[in-house]
């Protein structure tokens, strides 16, 4: 507890102290005596009348001593609950379900206690919940350290802190925990909706601080002040974003989405796996071409090459990798940049065949590109491809033997078909052409919804159901080629893509996932053969939607009968791509390019850092000076008090910078004793209006009238 000593009241502060702002203003002992005994103070009539009208709407505790951290009122708790809710919600997909449920329960319980005015639970209950919560986090993550466990503990502490929040100091702790929790959501999600949610939550958190310092502030006014403060900080934030040195690697050195599954191709394939993948319209990657685009039939984005087959599943062989191209490039070159979405695997996608190795990549003996580590964050790389290049003209016997291997006793009818083709044709191109003719002439159907297959799935597809997706045709083709003695392998990746007319990027989606075959031709090397093109040429020449029957399932946005939805999707995709390229993808290279375009050929980071600090300091000093001048002009109480001081200055009584209002009034009264009543009333009203949270209009009017009528 503290008491204000008479005559020692400091000079006016720009803003009331937090404790004073929440619960009113201190009143001097002289003013208290005046309220009890109007005759005991100079200016008793005016003073008692003025204070009596003011005290009618002020709780009696206003005139008692205050604690440094005053208790909260209902309005504060409501704002705290709203701010905590905004900080919790974006994290719920990544928190354990029980922790999300606990957070929701705490918010509901805290609101119920506030509504029914029930006392908060004792400290031992909160401590027990904290222990059990920490144990649950440890059991879930097997640690209390690291990103995920740390975020979970932060959410737990924020939830439990609401249960013991009784004073302004507790409320500030809740708000700042909320700020940290908002930042932590960017560990998991850096999309535009996540950024907008973070801005909205920061707006509410800052408005909560406004309300904590201005007890009677209305919600709209608090949000308006918060928005103005954020708008004032925006230019400084943009300067820091553009000029602050970029650090290579993901956010704060923590890989994004590590250990989380995402849709995409894998290192194995069974019949039906790609057809399920094609039900997703998620972006796999985007490409931007620099010198024109290749023809449509060259849009084969090479991914994992599957050589091993156990009778049911095709798997990638472990190829040897290196940093030199295992083939000589020829033909036309196409340069482009790929922006690859994270897929948790190591392979990169490029048009067949790449003529360079992107930074941080290697190439396998099967001509697929690999990143040196799994792609757990969005990745950009530049490639030059040569669609006319063939590799493997001098292929090793080991690779060719692996491309002929078949499991024993699997798919006997397909084996017999291969032997039949071998007997009827004397070279690999003729055998392959004969198999393609068979696909065209027999009633095969290209569909996303093939029927289930039995143990000998290739036999069932070729001779029974004859309905399948690209992997059915490619896998059966490779099997028959091997049975005919032609080395063949299965290649997976993506085929095609769609140009976004808004930003000019080629968008390749998961529904563009594709499988095709490669056969080895003596003297030529590996030749791409796409059996799907024999059945559904529209799949290669146009897109998946054009090749499928009308009844097959497709994402609604990919169907042609919703042109307005497609236009909206184009705009949305372009906006997301711009966000990815210029905000999330603003790395050291892009920053260097931007600074060089501004004339800074070799940026000196030390000099830039020093310049930034100097400019920031000058800007803050300027803003502080402007704020103080603006406050002095805008505060009606302070403006009237300075008018009172100017009147006295004209009589030769100057105010002193170190002098508080009580000492100043005492000195003026000594110099002008015949004005003691007026001076006492003005000083008392000034203290009351200056150091209480709300300022009744009637008191301010009386204050103005007293000063206007004061003539020393």
C-alpha positions in Angstrom: 0.0 0.0 0.0 1.2 3.5 -0.7 0.1 7.0 0.1 0.5 10.2 -1.9 2.2 12.8 0.2 0.8 16.3 0.1 3.0 18.7 -1.9 5.0 15.9 -3.6 2.8 15.1 -6.5 4.9 15.0 -9.6 4.4 17.1 -12.7 1.7 15.8 -15.0 2.5 12.6 -16.8 1.7 12.0 -20.5 -0.4 9.1 -19.5 -1.8 7.9 -16.2 0.0 5.1 -14.5 -1.6 1.7 -15.1 -2.9 1.4 -11.6 -4.3 4.9 -11.5 -5.9 4.5 -15.0 -7.8 1.4 -14.0 -9.3 2.7 -10.8 -9.4 6.4 -10.7 -7.2 9.1 -9.3 -5.6 9.6 -5.9 -7.0 12.6 -3.9 -4.8 14.6 -1.6 -5.4 14.7 2.1 -6.4 18.4 1.7 -9.1 17.4 -0.7 -10.4 14.6 1.5 -10.6 17.1 4.4 -12.5 19.5 2.1 -15.1 16.8 1.4 -15.6 16.1 5.1 -15.4 19.7 6.2 -15.9 22.3 3.5 -14.9 25.1 5.8 -11.4 23.7 6.3 -9.9 24.5 2.9 -9.5 27.8 0.9 -12.0 27.9 -1.9 -14.2 25.6 0.1 -17.5 26.5 -1.6 -16.3 26.0 -5.1 -14.2 23.0 -4.3 -16.8 21.1 -2.3 -19.5 21.8 -5.0 -17.3 20.7 -7.8 -16.0 17.5 -6.1 -19.4 16.6 -4.8 -20.8 16.5 -8.3 -17.8 14.5 -9.5 -17.9 12.0 -6.7 -21.4 10.9 -7.4 -20.2 8.6 -10.3 -17.0 7.5 -8.6 -16.8 4.4 -6.4 -15.9 5.1 -2.8 -12.6 3.1 -3.1 -11.4 5.8 -5.3 -10.4 7.8 -2.3 -8.5 5.0 -0.7 -4.8 4.0 -1.2 -4.1 1.8 -4.2 -2.0 -1.3 -4.7 0.7 -1.1 -7.4 -1.1 -3.7 -9.4 -4.8 -3.1 -9.1 -7.5 -5.8 -9.5 -9.2 -6.4 -12.8 -12.8 -5.7 -13.7 -15.2 -7.7 -15.8 -14.4 -5.9 -19.0 -10.7 -6.7 -18.7 -11.3 -10.4 -18.3 -13.6 -10.5 -21.3 -10.9 -8.9 -23.4 -8.3 -11.3 -22.1 -10.5 -14.3 -22.9 -11.1 -13.0 -26.5 -7.4 -12.4 -27.0 -6.5 -15.9 -25.7 -9.1 -17.5 -27.9 -7.7 -15.8 -31.0 -4.2 -17.0 -30.1 -5.3 -20.6 -29.5 -7.5 -21.3 -32.5 -4.9 -21.2 -35.3 -2.7 -23.8 -33.4 -5.4 -26.4 -32.7 -4.5 -28.5 -35.8 -1.0 -29.0 -34.5 -1.7 -29.3 -30.7 -2.7 -32.6 -29.1 -6.5 -32.9 -29.0 -6.6 -33.1 -25.3 -4.6 -29.8 -25.0 -7.0 -28.1 -27.4 -9.9 -29.4 -25.4 -8.3 -28.2 -22.1 -7.8 -24.7 -23.6 -11.4 -24.5 -24.7 -12.6 -25.8 -21.3 -10.5 -23.2 -19.5 -12.0 -20.4 -21.6 -15.5 -21.6 -21.0 -14.9 -22.1 -17.3 -13.3 -18.7 -16.9 -16.2 -17.1 -18.6 -18.7 -19.0 -16.4 -16.8 -17.9 -13.2 -16.9 -14.3 -14.5 -20.6 -14.5 -15.3 -21.7 -16.0 -12.0 -19.1 -14.0 -10.1 -17.6 -17.1 -8.5 -14.2 -17.0 -6.9 -11.3 -18.3 -8.9 -9.9 -21.8 -8.0 -7.1 -21.9 -5.4 -3.5 -22.0 -6.4 -3.0 -25.7 -5.6 -5.6 -26.6 -8.3 -3.8 -24.6 -10.9 -0.5 -26.1 -9.9 -1.9 -29.6 -10.1 -3.3 -28.9 -13.6 0.1 -27.5 -14.7 1.9 -30.7 -13.5 -0.6 -33.0 -15.2 -0.5 -30.9 -18.3 3.3 -30.9 -18.5 3.3 -34.6 -17.9 0.8 -35.0 -20.8 3.0 -32.9 -23.1 6.1 -35.0 -22.1 4.2 -38.2 -22.8 2.9 -37.0 -26.2 6.2 -35.6 -27.5 8.6 -37.7 -25.4 10.3 -34.5 -24.4 9.7 -31.1 -22.9 12.2 -29.4 -25.2 12.0 -28.5 -28.9 9.6 -26.7 -31.2 6.4 -28.8 -30.8 6.7 -29.5 -27.1 7.6 -25.8 -26.4 4.6 -24.5 -28.3 2.3 -27.0 -26.4 3.7 -25.9 -23.1 3.2 -22.2 -24.1 -0.4 -22.9 -24.9 -0.9 -24.8 -21.6 0.7 -22.0 -19.6 -1.5 -19.3 -21.3 -4.6 -21.4 -20.6 -3.8 -21.9 -16.9 -2.6 -18.3 -16.5 -6.2 -17.1 -17.1 -7.2 -19.0 -14.0 -5.0 -17.0 -11.7 -5.3 -13.6 -13.5 -6.5 -11.2 -10.8 -4.4 -8.0 -11.3 -3.2 -5.8 -14.1 0.3 -7.4 -13.9 -1.2 -10.8 -14.4 -3.2 -9.5 -17.4 0.0 -8.1 -19.0 1.6 -11.6 -18.7 -1.4 -13.1 -20.5 -1.2 -10.6 -23.3 2.5 -11.1 -23.8 2.2 -14.9 -23.7 -0.5 -14.4 -26.4 2.0 -12.5 -28.6 4.5 -15.3 -28.3 1.8 -17.9 -29.1 0.8 -15.9 -32.3 4.4 -16.0 -33.4 4.6 -19.7 -32.8 1.9 -20.5 -35.3 4.3 -19.6 -38.1 6.3 -22.7 -37.2 3.5 -24.7 -38.8 1.6 -22.5 -41.2 2.9 -19.5 -43.2 -0.1 -19.1 -45.6 -2.0 -15.9 -46.3 -5.0 -17.0 -44.1 -2.5 -17.7 -41.3 -1.0 -14.3 -41.6 -4.4 -12.6 -41.6 -5.4 -14.6 -38.5 -2.2 -13.5 -36.8 -2.9 -9.8 -37.7 -6.4 -10.1 -36.3 -5.2 -11.7 -33.1 -2.4 -9.0 -32.6 -5.1 -6.4 -33.2 -7.2 -7.8 -30.3 -4.1 -8.3 -28.1 -3.0 -4.7 -28.6 -6.6 -3.5 -28.0 -6.6 -5.5 -24.7 -3.5 -3.5 -23.6 -5.4 -0.3 -24.5 -8.3 -1.3 -22.4 -6.1 -2.3 -19.5 -4.7 1.3 -19.5 -8.0 3.0 -20.2 -10.6 1.3 -18.1 -13.7 2.9 -19.7 -12.6 2.5 -23.3 -15.3 1.1 -25.6 -14.5 -1.9 -27.8 -14.7 0.0 -31.0 -12.4 2.8 -29.7 -9.9 0.3 -28.3 -9.8 -1.5 -31.7 -9.4 1.8 -33.5 -6.4 2.8 -31.3 -4.9 -0.7 -31.8 -5.3 -0.4 -35.6 -3.7 3.0 -35.6 -0.7 1.7 -33.6 -0.3 -1.2 -36.0 -0.5 1.1 -39.0 2.1 3.3 -37.6 4.4 0.3 -37.2 3.8 -0.9 -40.7 6.4 1.2 -42.6 9.1 0.3 -40.1 8.2 -3.4 -40.4 8.4 -3.2 -44.2 11.8 -1.5 -44.1 13.1 -4.2 -41.8 11.6 -7.0 -43.9 13.3 -5.7 -47.1 16.7 -4.7 -45.7 17.3 -7.0 -42.7 19.9 -9.6 -43.8 18.2 -12.9 -44.8 19.3 -16.1 -43.1 19.6 -19.2 -45.2 17.2 -22.0 -44.2 13.7 -22.3 -42.9 12.0 -20.2 -40.2 14.3 -19.9 -37.2 16.3 -23.0 -38.4 13.4 -25.4 -37.9 12.3 -27.4 -41.0 8.7 -26.9 -41.7 6.3 -29.8 -41.6 9.0 -32.3 -40.8 7.6 -35.7 -40.2 4.2 -34.8 -41.5 2.8 -36.7 -44.4 1.8 -34.8 -47.5 0.2 -35.9 -50.8 2.6 -36.7 -53.6 4.5 -39.5 -55.3 6.4 -42.1 -53.3 9.2 -44.5 -53.9 6.8 -47.4 -54.5 3.6 -47.9 -56.5 0.7 -50.4 -56.6 -2.1 -50.4 -59.1 -4.5 -47.7 -58.0 -2.2 -45.5 -56.0 -1.8 -42.8 -58.6 -5.5 -42.8 -59.4 -6.2 -42.0 -55.7 -3.5 -39.2 -55.9 -5.3 -37.7 -58.9 -8.3 -36.9 -56.8 -6.3 -34.1 -55.2 -6.0 -30.7 -56.9 -3.2 -29.5 -54.5 -0.3 -27.8 -56.2 2.8 -30.1 -56.6 5.0 -27.4 -58.1 5.0 -24.3 -60.4 7.3 -23.6 -63.3 8.1 -20.4 -65.1 9.8 -20.6 -68.5 12.4 -18.1 -69.6 12.8 -18.7 -73.3 9.6 -20.2 -74.6 7.8 -23.5 -73.8 8.3 -26.9 -75.2 5.5 -28.6 -77.1 2.7 -30.2 -75.1 3.8 -33.8 -75.7 7.2 -32.9 -74.1 5.6 -32.1 -70.7 6.8 -35.2 -68.9 8.2 -34.2 -65.5 10.5 -37.0 -64.5 10.3 -38.3 -60.9 11.0 -41.7 -59.2 12.0 -44.5 -61.6 10.6 -47.9 -60.4 12.6 -50.9 -61.5 12.0 -53.6 -58.9 8.8 -55.6 -59.0 7.7 -58.3 -56.5 4.5 -59.3 -58.2 2.3 -56.7 -56.6 4.4 -53.5 -55.8 6.8 -51.6 -57.9 9.7 -50.0 -56.1 12.6 -47.7 -56.8 16.0 -49.4 -57.1 18.8 -47.7 -55.1 20.6 -46.0 -58.0 24.1 -44.8 -57.8 24.2 -41.0 -57.6 26.7 -38.5 -58.8 27.3 -34.9 -59.9 28.0 -35.5 -63.6 25.3 -36.1 -66.2 25.4 -39.7 -67.4 24.4 -38.7 -70.9 25.2 -36.1 -73.6 22.6 -33.5 -74.2 21.4 -32.6 -77.7 18.5 -30.7 -79.3 16.6 -27.7 -78.2 17.1 -26.3 -74.7 14.4 -24.9 -72.5 15.3 -22.9 -69.4 12.8 -22.6 -66.5 12.6 -22.2 -62.7 10.6 -24.7 -60.6 9.0 -23.8 -57.2 8.5 -27.1 -55.6 6.1 -27.6 -52.7 7.4 -29.7 -49.7 6.8 -33.4 -50.1 9.1 -34.9 -47.5 11.0 -36.9 -50.1 14.4 -36.2 -51.8 13.5 -36.2 -55.5 13.2 -33.1 -57.7 11.1 -32.9 -60.8 12.3 -31.7 -64.2 11.4 -32.1 -67.8 13.1 -35.0 -69.5 16.0 -34.8 -69.7 17.8 -32.2 -67.5 21.0 -30.7 -68.9 22.3 -29.2 -65.6 22.2 -30.0 -61.9 20.4 -27.4 -59.8 22.3 -26.1 -56.7 22.3 -28.7 -53.9 21.2 -31.6 -56.1 22.6 -34.8 -57.5 21.5 -37.1 -60.4 20.9 -40.8 -60.2 21.9 -43.5 -62.7 18.2 -43.6 -63.8 18.3 -39.9 -64.6 16.2 -38.6 -61.8 17.2 -35.6 -59.8 17.6 -35.8 -56.0 18.0 -33.0 -53.4 20.7 -33.7 -50.9 18.1 -33.7 -48.1 14.4 -34.2 -48.0 12.3 -31.4 -49.3 10.6 -30.1 -46.1 10.1 -26.6 -47.2 9.2 -24.8 -50.4 12.2 -25.0 -52.8 13.2 -23.1 -55.9 15.7 -24.4 -58.4 16.6 -23.5 -62.0 16.8 -26.2 -64.7 17.7 -26.4 -68.4 16.1 -29.4 -70.1 16.7 -31.0 -73.5 13.6 -33.0 -74.6 15.4 -34.5 -77.5 18.1 -36.2 -75.4 18.3 -39.9 -75.0 20.4 -41.6 -72.4 21.7 -45.2 -71.9 22.9 -46.1 -75.3 25.8 -47.9 -73.6 23.8 -49.0 -70.6 25.5 -51.5 -68.2 24.5 -55.1 -68.1 23.6 -54.8 -64.4 21.0 -52.2 -65.2 19.6 -54.1 -68.1 19.4 -57.3 -66.1 17.4 -55.4 -63.4 15.1 -54.1 -66.2 14.3 -57.7 -67.2 13.6 -59.2 -63.8 10.2 -60.7 -63.1 8.9 -62.6 -60.1 8.3 -66.3 -60.6 4.8 -67.6 -61.2 3.3 -64.1 -61.2 0.8 -63.2 -63.9 1.2 -66.2 -66.2 -1.2 -65.0 -68.9 0.8 -61.7 -69.3 4.0 -63.8 -69.5 2.4 -65.8 -72.3 1.4 -62.6 -74.1 5.0 -61.4 -73.9 6.3 -64.7 -75.3 3.7 -64.4 -78.1 4.8 -60.9 -79.0 8.5 -62.0 -78.9 7.8 -64.8 -81.3 5.9 -62.6 -83.8 8.4 -59.7 -83.9 12.1 -59.6 -84.1 13.0 -56.3 -82.4 12.1 -54.1 -79.4 10.3 -51.3 -81.3 8.1 -53.7 -83.1 7.2 -55.6 -79.9 6.3 -52.3 -78.2 4.2 -51.1 -81.2 2.3 -54.4 -81.2 1.4 -54.0 -77.5 0.2 -50.5 -78.1 -2.0 -51.7 -81.0 -3.5 -54.2 -78.6 -4.4 -51.4 -76.2 -6.1 -49.5 -79.0 -8.0 -52.4 -80.6 -9.3 -54.1 -77.5 -12.0 -52.5 -75.2 -9.8 -50.9 -72.6 -11.2 -47.9 -70.7 -9.2 -45.1 -69.0 -10.9 -44.3 -65.7 -10.1 -43.0 -62.2 -12.4 -45.7 -60.7 -11.1 -49.1 -61.8 -12.5 -52.2 -60.2 -10.5 -54.2 -57.6 -8.0 -56.7 -58.9 -6.9 -60.1 -57.6 -3.6 -61.6 -56.8 -2.4 -61.6 -60.4 -3.4 -58.0 -60.9 -1.8 -57.5 -64.3 -3.5 -60.6 -65.7 -6.8 -59.4 -64.2 -6.4 -56.0 -65.8 -5.2 -57.2 -69.3 -7.7 -60.0 -69.7 -10.6 -59.4 -67.4 -11.5 -55.9 -66.2 -9.7 -53.8 -68.8 -10.5 -50.7 -66.9 -7.6 -48.7 -65.3 -5.7 -45.6 -64.8 -2.2 -44.6 -66.1 -0.4 -46.9 -63.7 -2.4 -49.9 -64.9 -1.4 -49.3 -68.5 2.2 -48.5 -67.7 2.8 -51.4 -65.3 1.1 -54.0 -67.6 3.2 -52.6 -70.6 6.5 -52.9 -68.7 5.6 -56.4 -67.5 4.8 -57.7 -70.9 7.9 -56.0 -72.4 10.1 -57.8 -69.8 8.3 -61.1 -70.5 9.1 -60.5 -74.2 12.8 -60.0 -73.4 12.8 -56.2 -73.8 14.4 -54.2 -70.9 11.8 -51.9 -69.5 11.1 -49.8 -66.4 8.4 -47.8 -64.9 8.7 -44.0 -64.6 6.5 -41.9 -62.3 6.1 -38.2 -62.2 3.7 -35.6 -63.6 2.4 -35.0 -67.1 1.2 -31.7 -68.4 0.3 -28.7 -66.3 -1.9 -25.6 -66.8 -0.8 -22.1 -67.5 -2.3 -19.6 -65.1 -3.3 -16.6 -67.3 -3.0 -14.2 -64.3 0.7 -14.6 -63.5 2.0 -16.8 -66.4 3.2 -19.7 -64.2 2.7 -23.3 -65.2 0.8 -25.0 -62.4 1.3 -28.7 -62.0 -1.1 -30.4 -59.5 -1.3 -33.7 -57.8 -4.1 -34.7 -60.3 -1.4 -34.4 -63.0 0.5 -37.3 -61.5 1.3 -39.9 -64.1 3.2 -43.1 -64.9 4.7 -44.1 -68.2 7.2 -46.7 -69.4 10.8 -46.7 -70.8 12.1 -49.4 -73.0 15.8 -49.9 -73.9 16.5 -49.9 -77.7 19.9 -51.1 -78.8 21.9 -48.3 -80.3 19.5 -45.7 -79.1 19.1 -46.0 -75.3 16.0 -45.5 -73.2 12.9 -44.5 -75.2 9.8 -43.1 -73.5 6.6 -44.9 -74.3 3.3 -43.8 -72.8 0.7 -46.5 -73.1 -2.0 -44.1 -71.7 -1.6 -42.0 -74.9 -2.7 -45.0 -76.9 -5.9 -45.3 -75.0 -6.7 -41.6 -74.0 -4.7 -39.3 -76.2 -6.6 -36.3 -74.7 -4.7 -37.0 -71.4 -1.5 -36.0 -73.0 -2.7 -33.4 -75.6 -5.1 -31.6 -73.2 -5.5 -32.6 -69.6 -7.0 -35.2 -67.3 -10.5 -33.8 -67.3 -10.7 -34.0 -71.1 -9.7 -37.7 -71.1 -11.9 -39.1 -68.3 -15.5 -40.3 -68.8 -18.2 -37.8 -67.6 -19.1 -39.8 -64.6 -15.6 -40.1 -63.1 -14.9 -38.1 -60.0 -12.8 -34.9 -60.3 -12.3 -31.9 -58.1 -15.1 -29.4 -58.9 -12.7 -26.6 -59.7 -11.1 -28.8 -62.5 -14.3 -29.4 -64.4 -15.0 -27.3 -67.4 -18.6 -26.5 -66.5 -17.6 -24.0 -63.8 -15.8 -21.3 -65.7 -16.3 -18.7 -63.1 -14.9 -21.0 -60.4 -11.9 -21.6 -62.7 -11.4 -17.8 -63.0 -11.6 -17.4 -59.3 -9.1 -20.2 -58.8 -6.7 -18.6 -61.2 -6.7 -15.4 -59.2 -6.4 -17.2 -55.9 -3.5 -19.3 -57.1 -1.7 -16.3 -58.5 -2.1 -14.5 -55.2 -0.8 -17.5 -53.2 2.1 -17.8 -55.7 2.9 -14.1 -55.3 2.9 -14.6 -51.5 5.2 -17.6 -51.8 7.6 -16.0 -54.2 7.9 -12.5 -52.6 7.2 -13.0 -48.9 8.0 -16.5 -48.0 10.5 -16.9 -50.8 12.2 -13.6 -50.1 15.6 -15.1 -49.5 19.2 -13.9 -49.6 19.3 -14.2 -53.4 16.1 -12.3 -54.0 17.2 -9.6 -51.5 20.6 -9.3 -53.3 18.8 -9.0 -56.7 16.5 -6.3 -55.3 19.4 -4.3 -53.8 21.4 -4.6 -57.0 18.4 -3.3 -59.0 18.4 -0.3 -56.7 22.1 0.4 -57.5 23.8 -1.5 -54.6 26.1 -3.8 -56.5 27.8 -5.3 -53.4 25.7 -4.6 -50.3 27.8 -3.9 -47.2 25.7 -5.4 -44.4 27.7 -3.8 -41.6 27.2 -0.4 -43.0 23.6 -1.1 -43.8 23.0 -2.3 -40.3 24.6 0.8 -38.8 22.6 3.1 -41.2 19.4 1.2 -40.3 20.0 1.7 -36.6 20.7 5.4 -37.0 17.7 5.9 -39.1 15.5 3.9 -36.7 16.8 6.0 -33.8 16.1 9.3 -35.6 12.7 8.1 -36.6 11.8 7.0 -33.1 13.0 10.4 -31.7 10.9 12.2 -34.3 7.8 10.2 -33.6 8.2 10.6 -29.8 8.6 14.4 -30.2 5.6 14.5 -32.5 3.5 12.4 -30.1 4.3 14.6 -27.1 3.4 17.8 -29.0 0.2 16.1 -30.4 -0.7 15.0 -26.9 -0.2 18.4 -25.4 -2.4 19.9 -28.1 -5.1 17.2 -27.9 -5.5 16.9 -24.1 -8.2 19.4 -23.1 -7.4 19.3 -19.4 -3.7 20.0 -20.0 -4.6 22.8 -22.4 -6.8 24.5 -19.9 -4.2 24.1 -17.2 -1.6 25.8 -19.4 -4.1 28.6 -20.1 -4.3 29.1 -16.3 -0.5 29.2 -16.1 -0.2 31.7 -18.9 -2.7 34.0 -17.1 -0.5 33.9 -13.9 2.7 34.3 -16.0 1.4 37.7 -17.2 1.2 38.7 -13.5 4.9 37.6 -13.1 4.2 34.2 -11.5 6.0 31.7 -13.8 5.6 28.0 -13.3 8.7 25.9 -12.6 9.5 22.6 -14.4 10.0 20.7 -11.2 6.9 22.0 -9.5 3.8 19.8 -9.0 0.3 21.3 -9.1 -0.1 21.4 -5.3 3.2 23.2 -4.7 2.5 25.6 -7.6 -1.0 26.4 -6.3 0.4 27.0 -2.8 3.0 29.5 -4.2 0.4 31.2 -6.3 -2.0 31.5 -3.3 0.8 33.1 -1.3 1.3 35.7 -4.0 -2.4 36.3 -4.6 -4.2 35.6 -1.3 -7.4 37.3 -2.4 -7.8 34.7 -5.2 -7.2 31.7 -2.8 -10.7 30.2 -3.2 -10.5 30.2 -7.0 -7.0 28.9 -7.1 -7.8 26.1 -4.7 -10.9 25.0 -6.7 -9.0 25.0 -10.0 -6.1 23.0 -8.6 -8.4 20.5 -7.0 -10.4 19.9 -10.2 -7.2 19.7 -12.2 -5.8 16.9 -10.0 -9.1 15.0 -10.1 -9.5 15.2 -13.9 -5.8 14.5 -14.5 -5.4 11.4 -12.5 -8.7 9.5 -12.8 -9.5 7.0 -15.6 -12.7 8.6 -16.8 -13.2 12.4 -17.1 -16.9 13.3 -16.7 -18.0 16.0 -19.1 -19.6 18.1 -16.4 -16.4 18.3 -14.4 -14.4 19.3 -17.5 -17.0 22.0 -18.2 -16.7 23.4 -14.7 -13.0 23.3 -15.0 -13.1 25.4 -18.2 -15.6 27.9 -16.6 -13.4 28.4 -13.5 -10.3 29.1 -15.6 -12.2 31.3 -18.1 -13.6 33.4 -15.2 -10.2 33.6 -13.4 -8.7 37.1 -13.7 -5.6 37.5 -11.5 
